[in-house]
Amino acid sequence: ASCEEGAPPWGSLAADRTPSPPPPGSASASTAAPAPGSDTYKGWLFKWTNYLKGYQRRWFVLSNGLLSYYRTQAEMAHTCRGTINLATAHIDTEDACNIVLSSGGRTYHLKASTEVERQRWVTALELAKAKAIRMMNDQSDEEPTSQSDRSEIQGTLKILVSKLDDLSTCNDLIAKHGAALQRSLSELEGLKVPLEGGEKIKAVNERATLFRITSNAMINACRDFLDLAETHSRRWQRALQYEREQRTHLEETIEQLAKQHNSLERAWREAPTHVSNFTVSPAGSGRVNKEEASDEDEDTEYFDAMEDSPAFITVTTSESTQHRSANICNDVSGKELQPRRQRRTRIPDKPNYSLNLWSIMKNCIGKELSKIPMPVNFNEPLSMLQRLSEDLEYHELLDKAARCESSLEQMCLVAAFSVSSYSTTVHRTAKPFNPLLGETYELDRLEEFGYRSLCEQVSHHPPAAAHHVISQRGWTLWQEITIASKFRGKYLSIMPLGAIHLQFHSSGNHYVWRKVTSTVHNIIVGKLWIDQSGDIEIVNHKTKETCQLKFSPYSYFSRDVPRKVTGVVADSGGQAHYILSGTWDDKIESSKIIQSSRGGSGSEGKQKTVYQTLSPKLLWKKYPLPENAENMYYFSALALTLNELEEDVALTDSRLRPDQRLMEDGRWDEANAEKQRLEEKQRAARRKREAEATDALDEGREYEGYQPLWFHQRRNSVTGETNFVYKGGYWEAKEQQDWSMCPDIY
C-alpha cells in the first residue's frame, strides 16, 4: 500500500510534528455546520501523507456516503486526490484530535485542529455511514427475485427434501437394528448353556456392527444436510458483499483513471520543456510519475518488514538523467510475435458430476486401503509431469535474462520467473494425475520459442520427477522434484523437495533455488482455495549474488494485499541493489535502489532500513485466462495445449495415457475403470521386480533394480547433492523414431 494508506509512525519525529495553522487569508480550518437538509459536509483537515512530509492540509468533502479530498478547494472542479466509501468503512478515534478511516485495505489518518472540530467530523461521518448502509440495504431489498433465482431456490429445496428423506431412512434402519439388538441382549440374559451363549454373542456382535455402519451413514447424511443448509443461508450475504466490493473496486479504478487523465493533460501542456522528466509506467500498474507535478499519493511506497531479514522501507523518487540505466534489459511486457504452429484453444467442458464421499467409502468396506482407487473426480486431465512443464509458461523472461549484461538485472528477471510459475495455481484446486513409473512428457517448442523440455517419472516411492530444458536462446534449466505432503485436518500442505538449476550459456551464471510450500485449504468443508507461503533464496553461484523472496501467507487480519511477494536483490557483499514487489498471481515489479539509510524502529522493535528507489519497472505480468476457463479446469492458454495429441512422441508420453484421455473427453466412469487397471498393472510390475531381487539375493547375484530411461544419478558440484540429470538420447531417438527401449506402462 502507498504511504498515503500506511499508518504514521506514532512516536517518531515525523509523527510529532504539530499541524501548522492555516496560512493568512486562507479558509478557516474549522468547518461550518451544513445547511438544514444538506447531505454535504466540507472543510479542512490535516492528512498524513508520508515520512518525508508528515501531515499536510487538505480540503475534504463528504457527500452521498463518499469522503473525497483535494489539495485545494479549486481542485474540486477537476482533480480528486482520493475517495473512501463510508458504507464499508471503519471509523476510529485515536486521541483528542485524530480520526482513522479504513475501508478495503485503504486507510486515512486525519487530524482536526481542535477536539470540537474532530467531534463534528466524527458525527457527520457516522451519520453519513448509517445513511449509506441504509440506502444500500433498501436497494437490495427492492430488487425483485428473478426467474433464475426462484428456480435455484426451488432446486435447493428439492435437494434439502431429498436429504431429509435420507435422514428418515437412516433413522428407520437405526430403529430396526436397535430393536433387534435389544432382543438379542434379552435372549443373552436368559442363557444357561455355554455353547448357545457363544452363538448369541456372535449374533449380538454382527448386529452391533450393522448398527454402527448405519449410524455412520446417518452422521454423514446429517453433515451433508447441515453443510448445504449453512451454505445457502449465507449465499445472499456473500452476493451482497461481492457487489459492495465490486463497487468499491470500480470507484478506485475510476479514481486512478481520473488521476492519470489529469497528469497526462498537464504533461501535454508542458511537453516542450518538461517532456524528458515524464514517465508512465506499464499499463495496469496504476502509476503516473512526473517531476514536481506528481500527486503525493504516488510519490512514496512502503513495504512491511520481512521476517528474518532487515526491515526496509522504499521511497520512490523521480527519475533523473543519471539513473536512466534502471530499465531492466529490454521491454518485458509481452511475448515475442513470431509465426507459430496453430494449437488448440479449448478442451471439452468439465462434466458437472457430484461426488458423495460416503458413496465411495461404503463400497470400500472390507478392502485394503492401498487398493482403494481414488476416482478421477478429484483430478484435472493433466499429469504431474505436464504441470511441471507449465513452469515454462513465461520462458521469455529467461530469454531476456540471457541478453542481460548486468548480472544483478539478470537476477531480477530470474526472480520474476521463479514467481511466475505459481500464477497458474490460484484457481487450480484439482490434483494432477500421479505419473506412472517410467512415464515421460516432452514439450517441444523449438520452432516457436527455441526450447525443448523433457520430464520423466524416475521414482514411484517416493514419487519423484526429473526435468530438463535446453534453449537455443542461451540457457539450460534442470530440476528433480519430490513431493512431500502433510494432512493437517482442515488443510493439506504440499512441499516440493529438490533444487532448481538454471545456467546461462554465455556468462556461465549458475542460479539455484527451491520452491515454497503450497497449501490447499478447506479440505473437509467449504470451497477449496490455494495459498503459497515461505521464503525463496536464489543464489548465483558464480558471482555469489543473492535474491531473498518472501511469499506472505494469507491472513484474515492482515491489511496487506493477498498473495503478496516482496524481495531484495543484493551483491556478493550483501549490499541491496533492487527491491522486488508484487503478487504471485498477477505481477512483479523491480525498483532500483539509489540510496539507503537507517530509519526508526518498527512496531516490533526492529530497526528499519529506508531505501530510496527509482520508479518501479514491470518485470512480469500474468496473461489473462482464456475465455470459458472456469469450465475448462481454469487452464491457462499453455495448459490447454499440453495434452493435445502429437505425432512421433515416446510410447510412454503422458498424452497417450488412456485414463487421462478418457477424463478429458468427459467419460469419467470409463476413466475410473482404466485408472484402476493401470494402477494394478504398475503394482504387478513392482511385485515382479521384488521377486527378481529376492531371487538374485538367494543366488548371490547383484540386482540393479529399476533405472530410468533418459536420466541418471550424478553428484552436483555446486550444491553437493546427488540427483537425477538428463543423460541424453531422447531427441535422437525421436528423430529416428526408435522407441524400442520404452517400457510397456499403458
N, C-alpha and C positions, 0 to 999 in steps of 0.2 A: 504494500500500500504506500502511496506517496506520503511525504511528511505532513501534508495538509491533513491526512487522515490518521496520522500517528499521534500517540499521546505525548504531551510536552514532558520534558524530563524534570518532574517535580523535585525540588531540592537542588537542582543545578543552577549555575549562574544565569543561564538563559531563561529559566523559568521565574527567577526572582525579579525580572525587570518589571517595574511598575508601569502600567499603561499610561502613555503620555496624554495630557488633556488635549481636547480638540484645538486646532490652530485658530488664531484670531480670525473672526469673520466667517468661520465655517458653521454648519448647522450644529446645534447642541447635541451632546451625546445622549441626552435624555430623550425619551420618546413620548410624544403626545398621545393621549388616550384616543383610540379610534372613535370615529363618529358613530352615533347610535345606529344599530342595524348593519354596520360595516363588517365585512369579513377580512379586511386587510389591516395589517399592523406593520408599521415601518419604524426604523430607527438605526442609530449607530451602535455597534458592539465591537469589542476587540476580539479578534480571532487568531488562535495560534497558527502560525504559518510553517516555520522551520527553525532549525537550530541556529541558523545564521541571523534571522530577522526577528525571532521571537513572536510577540503578539503584534498584529497590525490592525489598524482601524478600518472596518468595512461597513458598508450600508446593507442592512438586512431587510427583506420584505417577506412577510408572512401572508399568504393568500391561497385560498382554496385547498388548504391542507398541505401546502408545499412551502418550505422555507428556502428562499433563494438569497444569494448575496452578491454584491458588486463592489468594486473598488470605490466608486463614487456614485452619487445619485444620477449623474448624467449618463452613466453606463447602462442604466435601466432600459434605455432606448435601443441598445444594440448588443451588449455583451453580458451574459450571465456567467459568473465565475463558478457557480456550483449550486446544486439543489438537493434537498433531502426530503423524502416523503414521510410526513408525520404519522400516517396511518400505520406504518410498520416500525416507527422509531421508538427508542427508549430514551426517556428524559431523566437526567440525573443532575443533582446539585452537589458539588464537592465542598465548597466553603461559602462564605458570605456573598461573593460576587461571581462565582463560577457556574457555568451551565455546560453539561456534556450531553451531546445528542449523538446517538449511534443508530444506524439502520443499514442492513445488508452489507456489513463489512466496512461501511464508511462512518467515520467519527469526526464530529466538530467539537473542539474545545473553545468555549467562548467566555468572555469576561464582560460584565457590565461595569459602568463607572461607579455605581453605588449599589448597596444592598436592596434599596427600594426599587431601583430600576431593574435589578435582577428578578425581583419578585413579580414585577409587571410582565416581564417577558415570559417567565415560567407559567403564570396564569394564562396568558394568551396562547402559549404553546399547548398547554394541557387542554384548553377549550377547543383549539383547532384540531388536536389529535382525536378527541372524543367525537367531534362532528364528522371528521374524515372517516373514522371507523363506522359510525352510524350510517353515513351515506353509502359506504361500500356494502354493508350488510343489507341495506334497503334495496340496492341494485341487484344483489344476488338473490334476494327473496322475490323480487318482481319477475325474474326470468322464468318463463313458463317451461315446464318439463317437455322436452322434445319427444317425438315418437320413438327415437332410438333409445333414449333414457328409459322410457316406460318399458320397452321391450327388454332392456337389460335388467331392470328391476324384476320383471316377471320371470326372466330366466333364472335370476338369483333365488327367487322364492321357490321355484321348482327344485333347484339343487338343495335348498335347505329342507324342503319336504322330503326329498329322497334320503338325505342324511338322517332325518328323524325316523324314517322307515327302517333304516339300518339299525338305529339305536333300539327301536321296538323289537326287531327280530333278535338282536343280541340279548335283549332283556328276557324275551321268551325262552331262549335257549338256556340262559343262566338259571331261570326259574325251574326249567325241566331237569337240568343236570343237578341242580341243588337239591331238588326233591328226591331224585334217585340216590344221590349221595347220602342224604339223611336216612333213607330206608336201609341202605347198606350198613350204615353205622348202627341203626337199631337192631338189625339182624346180628351184627357182630357182638352186641352186648349179651345176647342170649345164648351164645355158642358155648358148648362144653367139649366138643371133640377137637383136638389139636389140628387134625388134617383139614377138617372143614374150615377151621379158623384161618389157615393159610390161604385157602381159595378165596374166602370172603375178603381178606385183607388185600389180596391181589385185585379183586373187583373194585374195592374202595380206591386203590391207587390209580386204576385206569380211569375211574370216573373223576377223581380229583384232577388228573391230567387234562381230561376234556374240559372240565370246569375252568381250569387256568387258561387254556388256549382261548376259550370263548370269552373269558374276562378280558384277556389282552386285546381281542378283536374289538370288544366294546370300548375299551380305553382309546384305541386308535380312532374309532369312529367318532368318539366324543371330541378328541383333539382336532380332527378334521372339521367337525361342526363348529367348534369354538373359533378355530383359525378363520374359517370362512365368514362367520358372523362378525368377528372383530375387523377383518379386512374391509368388508362392505360398510360397516358402521363408520369407519374413518375415511371412506372414499371421498365423500363430498368435502370434508375438511381439507384433504390433500389437494383436491382440484381447486378449491378456493385459494389455498396458499400458493399453488403454482401460478394462478392468474395474477396474484399480487406480485410475485417475484418477477413474472414476465413484464408487468407494468413498470416496476422499478428498473429493470434492465433496459427497457425501452427509453425511459426518462434519462438514464445515464448515457445511453447511446446518442440520443438527440443532443444532450448537453455537450458531449465530445465533438459531435459534428459541428455544432454552433461555434465552439472554440476554434476548430480547425478552419472553418469558413472565415472567421474574423481574422485569424492570423494570416491566412493566405491573401486576403484583401489588403492587409497592411503591407505584406511583403511585396505585393504587386505595385502598390503606390510608391514604395521606397526602393524598388528594384534597381534604378540606375546607379545608386550609390551604395546600397547595402546588400545586394543580392548574394555576395560571397559569404555572408555570415548566416544565411538562412538554410536550415536543414530540416527536411521532412523525413522522419524515419519510416521504415517499411510499412505497407498497408496492414491495418489490423492492430498495430501496436498502440494506437490511441495517443501518440505523442507528436507535438509540433514545437520545435525549439527555434527561437530567434534571439539574437543578442540584444539586450536592452528592451526587448518587447515581449518576452515570454511571460505567460501567466505564472504567478507564484506557485500555483498548484502543480506546475510541471517542471519547476526548477530543480527539485531535490527529491531523491529517493532514498529510503532507508530499508534495511533488511534486519530481521531479528537475528540475535546471536545464534551461531550454530553450536550444538553440543560438542564437547571435546575438541574445540578449535577456538582460536581467538575470536572474540566477538567483534563485529565490524559494522560500520555504517557507511553507506556510499552517498556522496554528494555529487550530483551530475552538474557539470559546468558547460558553458557554451564552447563550441569548438573553435579553436583559433588556428592560424595557418601552420604553426609549427607542429600541431598534433594531427594533421590530416592523415598521417600514415596509420591511424587506428582502424581503418577499414580492414576487415578480416579477408585477406586474399582477394577474392572476386565476389561478385554477386552470388548469393546462395538462395535466392527466392524461389526458384522453380527448377523443374527437370529440364535437361537439355532437349532441344527439339531436333530429333533425328527420325528418319524413316524407320519404322519398326513393324514387326510382324503383327498382324491383327489377331488379338487374343480375345477370349470370351469376356463378357462384361456382366454376366449373370449366371446363376445356377438355379435349379428348381427350388421353389419356396419351401421353407421348413414346414412339415405337416404339423397340425395342431393336435398332437397326441397328448392326452393327460396321463399322468403317471401316478399310480397308487402304490405307495411303499408297502402297505400291508398285503396287497395282492401279489407282490414279489416275494415277500418273506414267508407267507403261508404256504407257498409252493416249494419252499426250501427246507421244511421241517424234516429232520432225519438225514439231510445231506451234509457232506463235509463242506466246511466254509470255503476251502480252497477251490471247490468245484462249483460254487455258486456263480453263474455268469452274470456280470453286471450288464444290463441292457444298454443299447446304443442311445436310448432316450437321454442319457446324461452326456452324450458326446456331441462334437461337431465333426463334419465329414472331412477331417484332415488328421494326419498323423503328427506325432511329436516331432518327427524329422522335418515335416513341412513347416510346422510352427517355428522351428529353429531357423529354417531358411528365411522366414519373414524378417529376421534381423536385418536383412539386406534391402528392405524397402527404401531406405534413404541412403543408398550406396553412393549417391552423388556427393554426399558430404566427404567421403573418403577420396573421391576423385579430385575434389577441390583441395583437400588437405595435402594430397600428393604434390600439388603445384605450389604449395607454400614455401617460401624461403625462410621464414621465421618459424622456429620450432615451437615457440610459445603460441603463435597464432594457429599452428597446426594442432597443438594440444586442445585449443578451444573447439575446433571442429571435431576432433576425436571425442571430446566430452559430449558434444551435442549428438554425435552418432550413438554413443552409449545410452543416452537418454531416449533417443527416438525409438528404440526397439520396444519400449513399453507403451507407446501411444496406441498400438492396436489392441491392447489388453483391456481397455477401460470398460467396454461392453461385452467382452468375450468371457462369459461365465461358464460356458460348456467346456468339458475337458477334451483334449485331442485323444485319438486312438493311441494306445501304448504300442510302439513298434514291435514286431516280431524279431527274434534274434536273427541277424543277417539281413534284415530289411534295409533297403537303401532309398535315397531320394536325390535326384540330380536336378539342379536348376541352371540350365544352360542359357545364359543371356549374352553370349559372346558377341553376336552380331548387333544386338540392340544397345547393350551397355558395357561390353568389353570384359565381362567376368563370367566365371564358371564356378558353380558350387556343388559339393558332394557331401552327403551325410550318410552314415552307416550306424546301425544299432550294433555296438560291439560287445555289449554285455546285457544279460537279462536280469540277473540277481547279483548286485543291484543294477537297476536299469541305467545304462549309460550310452550316450551317443557321441560320435566323433564327427567333426565338421571341418571342411577345408574349402577355402575360396581363394582363387587367384585371379587378379585383374590385369588386363593389358594396360590399364591406366596408372600403374605404378604402385600397387600394394598387394599384400597377401594377408589373409586372416585365417586363423585356425583356433579351434576350441574343442575341449572334451567336457560334456556336461552330464553330471549325475544328479538326479532329482531326489532330494530328501524331503519328507513331509511329516508334519505333526498335526494330529487332530486334537483341537482344544475344546471340543464340545460345541460352542457356538460358531467357531471359525476354524479354517484349515490353513496352516502355514506351509508354503512351498518354498524350499530353499535350494536353489541351483548351486551345486558344488562344482568347482573347477575354474580354471583361469581362461580368459580370452586373450589371444595374442594377435597383434597387428604390427606388420613391418612394412615400411615404405622402402621401395627398391633403391631410389636414387640417393637418399640421405642415410639409409640404414637405421633410422629411428625405429626403435622397437618398444611398442606400448603394451602394457599388461594391465588388466583389470578383472574384477569379478562382479557377478550380478547381485542385486539386492533381493530381499525376501518379498515374495508375493503372498498376500493374504486374501482368502475368499471368505467373506462374512455372510452371516445368516444361513448357515448350513442347515439348521433344523427348521426354523420358522422365518418367514419373511422373504423379501426379494433379495436374491444373491447380488453382491457387489464386490469389486476387487480394489485393493489398495496396494501400493508399493511403498516400502519403508526401509530405511537403513542408509549406510554410507558406501560410496564407491571411491576407492583411491586408484587413480590412473597414474602409472609411473612410466616415464620414458627412460628405459634402462641405458640408453646411450648417453643422454645429457643429464640424467638424474632430476629432470624437471617433473613436477607433480601437479595433479589436479585433485582437490578434495571436493566431492559432491555429496550433498545431503538431501535425501528424499524424506520429507517430513510426513509422519503418519497422520492420517485424518483424526481430528479431534472435534467433537461436538462443541467444546468450549473454546476452541481456538478462534482468534479473529483473523488468522492467516487465510489466504486463498487456498482452497483444497488442492491436493496433488502438487504442492509447491516443491520446487527444486532450487537449491542455491549452491554456489561453488566458488572456489578461489583457485586460480592458476598461478603457481609460484615457480621461480627458477631453482637451480640446484642449491642456492644458499638460503632458500626459504622466503625470499622477498616476493610479495604478491605483485602480479602484473595485470591480471584481468579478474573481474568479478562476473560470474555467470548467474543468471536468474531466469525463472520461468516456471512452467509446469510440465510434468511428464506426458500429459495428454494433449498439449497444444503447441507450445513453442519454447525455445531457449534463446536468450539474448546474451551478448557479452558487452562489458563496458571496460575500456582501458583505463587503468589507474594512472593518474599523473602526479598525485601527491598523497601521502598518508601521514597521519598524526595520531597521538594517543588522546582519546576522549575521556569523558567521565565514566563512572561505574554504572552498569546497568541495574535492572531490578533485582538480579540475583548476586550482586556484588562483583560481577566480572568487569574488568576494565575493557572498554570498547575501543577498537581502532577505527578512526574516521578515514575513509578512502574518498578522495576527490577524483571523480572519473569524468570521462567524456560521455557524450550521449550514447545510449545503448545501440548496438547493431544486431540485427536479426541474424542468427546462425541457422536456425531450423524452425520450420512451421509445418504442422501436421496437414496432410492433404484431407479434404472433406471426404466423408464416406460416400460410396456410390448410392444412387437412387434405389430405394426399396431395400436398403441394407438391413433394416430391422427384421425383415422376413428371410434374410439370407445369412443368418447367424452373425450379423454385424461384421461381415468380412470386408476388408479393405479391397481396393482395386487389385493389388498384387495377390491377396489371398484368394480372390475369385479365380485366378488363373492357375493356382498351384496344383489343383487336382485335374486339370484339363489333360485329356489323353494326348500323348505324343508318341511318335514313331521312334523306334530304334533304342528305347531306354532299356536298362537291365531288367531281367526277368524278376528281380527282387524289388523293383521300384514300387513306392507307395501308391502310385497311380493305378497299379494293376491289382491292388489288394481288393478282393471281391466284396467283403462285408462293408468296407468303407464306400465302395462304389454304389452298392445297393442302398446304403443310407442316404447318400447324396441324391439318388433318384427318388427318394421318398418311400422306398419299400422296406420299412423298418422291421417288420416281422421276419422277412427273409434275411435281412441283415443280421438280426439277433441269432438266427439259426446258423448262419455262415460264420459268425464270430465265434460261436461255441465250437464249431468244427475246427477252425484254425487254431484255437487255443488248445484243444485236445491234441491236435497234430503236433504242436510245439512241445507239449508235455511228453508225448510219446518219444519224440526225438531226444529230449533231455534224459528220459529213462534209458534209452539205448546207449547214450554216451556214458551214463553212470555204470551201466553193465559192462561196457568195454573197458572202462577204467578199473573196475573190480577184477575183470579177467586179466588185465595187464599186470595188476598188482600181485595176483595169485601166481602168475608165471614169471614174475621178477622183471618184467619189461617196463620201460618208461612209456607213459601215456601223455601225449602233448595236450590233449583237451581241445576245446573249441578255440579256433583262431579266426579273427575277422578276415575278410577277403581283401579289402583295399587299405586297411590301416594296420600299423604295428606299434608296439610299445617302445618308446625311447625316452631317455632321461633328458630333460630340458636344461641346457647350460645356463639359462638366465635365472629360472626360478628353482632349479634343483629338483623339480617334481618329475615323476615318471608318468607319462600319459600317452594316449594313442595319437599318432600323427600319420598323415597320408603317405603311403609308400609308393604311390604311382600305379599306372597301368589301366585305370578305369577308362579314361578318354581314348586311349589307344584301342582298348577292347571295343569301345563303342564304334570307333571308326571302322574297325574290321568286322563288326557285328558278330563277335565271337563271345558268347555268354555261356560257354560250356562249363565254366568253372563255378557258375552260380548255384547255390543250394536250392532245393525244391521246398519252399516255405509256404506256398499258397496251394 
